[in-house]
Amino acid sequence: MLQDYEIDKAIEYGIEAIEFNKKVVNPSYKDITYKLKKLREKQNRVKARLMQVLEKNLDASLEEFKQSVQKQAQARETIKAYQDEIDEKLMERKQMPYYLALKDMTQENRYNKLKTESKLFINTIKMIAYRAETAVANMIATFYYRGEDDVRMLVKDIIKCDADLIPDYTNNTLTVVLHSLSTPRANRAIEELCVILNATETIYPATEPPLN
């Protein structure tokens, strides 16, 4: 919907600080936990390869067994190295709190959030645009029905369609002339929609002439 109606151009990008006393998960704690996960995954892959070697040794000849001894030793060394690093990370994580108040975080790591007013404003506009699209889709569905997606696509084409505004100050009207769409069927649907809209005698905002 942002792309359909260019709502993204109305978004105000900005941030506002969260309450300083609010507690969140310590970013450093999360970072170490992620590193621990990756280390354990690497260690488990080496353990799996070692088990494969040990299973092959059950049916291996003496010469083949000698060749695999070095591979086993290297795998065990790698597993131990990973375990030492895991133990070090666990000790490091144990010394830091899981939760941390924002006021205790460094400025570069402190969380912020998008401005609440901007999000509420955009959500309101999106809701209005969706309801307007739905209302028009319901009006044209009876004479242009090929599935909901096709109807809504036609509505988007109509809304984005170029148009000429022709004021008539003598007859106090404002005529809207829509440019042609890509298919005759779509143009016929617009004609039917214009009949419905003209019957409403809608007044153009901030003016007196009704639309036709």
Long-range contacts (C-beta under 8 A, 24 or more apart in sequence): 1-126, 1-129, 1-130, 2-126, 4-129, 4-156, 4-160, 5-129, 5-159, 7-122, 7-125, 7-126, 7-129, 10-121, 10-122, 10-125, 11-118, 11-122, 12-115, 12-117, 12-118, 12-121, 13-114, 13-118, 14-114, 14-115, 14-118, 15-112, 15-113, 15-114, 15-115, 16-112, 16-113, 16-114, 16-115, 16-116, 17-102, 17-110, 17-112, 18-102, 18-111, 18-112, 18-113, 19-102, 20-101, 20-102, 20-103, 21-101, 21-102, 21-103, 22-101, 22-102, 23-99, 23-100, 23-101, 23-102, 24-99, 24-100, 24-102, 24-111, 25-98, 25-99, 25-100, 26-96, 26-97, 26-98, 26-99, 26-100, 27-100, 27-105, 27-109, 28-96, 29-93, 29-96, 29-97, 29-98, 29-100, 32-89, 32-92, 32-93, 32-96, 33-93, 35-89, 36-86, 36-89, 36-90, 36-93, 39-82, 39-85, 39-86, 39-89, 40-82, 40-86, 42-82, 43-79, 43-82, 43-83, 43-86, 46-75, 46-78, 46-79, 46-82, 47-75, 47-79, 49-75, 50-75, 50-76, 50-79, 133-159, 136-193, 139-193, 139-196, 140-189, 140-192, 140-193, 143-188, 143-189, 143-192, 144-185, 144-186, 144-188, 144-189, 144-192, 154-186, 154-189, 157-181, 157-182, 157-186, 158-190, 158-193, 167-209, 168-209, 172-208, 172-209, 172-210, 173-209, 173-210, 173-211, 173-212, 174-204, 174-207, 174-209, 174-210, 174-211, 174-212, 175-211, 175-212, 176-211, 176-212
